[in-house]
Amino acid sequence: MSSELVDTPNLASSYCPGCDRERDPLREILTVCWCDEHRPACEGAEDAKASVDRTAWSSAGDANAETNRPWCAWVHRRVRRS
């Protein structure tokens, strides 16, 4: 069996916005592939201003039972229709 995704050729051209400034992503189908020289930095000046308290969130993303119970009851309530 074949899939449409496998059978469809990739028509996009790879380009680096830092190297290929003359190419226009509005006129061509382009896939951004940053080269090592122009790769955007992952850390900026604003990152130092953000404070994150890692103990406030659970690692599994579970909801706190005390704060979640009222919301759960409201969402799953039975609505009386007249």
C-alpha positions as CSV (number, residue, x, y, z in Angstrom):
1,M,0.0,0.0,0.0
2,S,1.2,3.5,-0.7
3,S,0.5,6.7,1.2
4,E,-0.3,10.1,-0.3
5,L,2.4,11.6,1.7
6,V,5.0,9.2,0.4
7,D,3.8,9.6,-3.2
8,T,3.8,13.4,-3.0
9,P,7.2,14.9,-4.0
10,N,8.6,17.6,-1.8
11,L,8.4,20.8,-3.9
12,A,10.0,23.1,-1.3
13,S,13.6,24.3,-1.6
14,S,15.8,24.6,1.4
15,Y,17.2,28.0,2.1
16,C,18.9,30.0,4.9
17,P,17.5,33.5,5.3
18,G,20.9,34.8,6.2
19,C,22.7,33.4,3.2
20,D,19.9,33.7,0.6
21,R,18.5,37.2,1.2
22,E,17.4,37.6,-2.4
23,R,14.9,34.7,-2.2
24,D,11.3,35.6,-1.4
25,P,9.3,33.1,0.7
26,L,6.1,34.7,-0.6
27,R,7.0,33.9,-4.2
28,E,8.6,30.4,-3.7
29,I,7.9,27.4,-1.6
30,L,10.8,27.4,0.8
31,T,11.8,25.5,3.9
32,V,14.0,27.4,6.3
33,C,17.2,25.5,7.1
34,W,19.5,27.8,9.1
35,C,23.2,27.3,8.5
36,D,25.6,27.2,11.5
37,E,26.7,30.8,10.9
38,H,23.2,32.3,10.8
39,R,21.3,30.0,13.3
40,P,19.3,32.2,15.7
41,A,20.5,32.2,19.3
42,C,18.3,30.4,21.8
43,E,19.1,32.8,24.6
44,G,18.5,36.5,24.6
45,A,18.7,39.5,26.8
46,E,15.1,39.1,27.9
47,D,15.6,35.5,29.1
48,A,17.4,36.7,32.3
49,K,14.4,38.8,33.3
50,A,12.0,35.8,33.4
51,S,11.8,33.9,36.6
52,V,10.5,30.4,36.7
53,D,9.8,28.6,40.0
54,R,10.4,25.0,39.1
55,T,8.8,23.7,42.3
56,A,5.4,25.2,41.4
57,W,4.7,22.8,38.6
58,S,4.8,19.0,38.8
59,S,7.0,17.2,36.4
60,A,4.2,15.1,35.0
61,G,1.8,18.1,34.6
62,D,-0.8,16.7,36.9
63,A,-3.5,19.0,38.2
64,N,-3.6,19.8,41.9
65,A,-6.6,18.0,43.4
66,E,-7.7,20.8,45.7
67,T,-7.7,23.5,42.9
68,N,-8.9,21.1,40.1
69,R,-11.9,19.6,42.0
70,P,-14.3,22.7,41.7
71,W,-13.4,23.1,38.0
72,C,-14.0,19.4,37.3
73,A,-17.4,19.5,39.1
74,W,-18.4,22.6,37.1
75,V,-17.3,21.1,33.7
76,H,-19.0,17.8,34.4
77,R,-22.2,19.1,36.0
78,R,-25.6,18.1,34.8
79,V,-27.5,20.9,33.2
80,R,-31.2,21.1,33.8
81,R,-33.3,22.0,30.8
82,S,-36.6,23.6,31.1
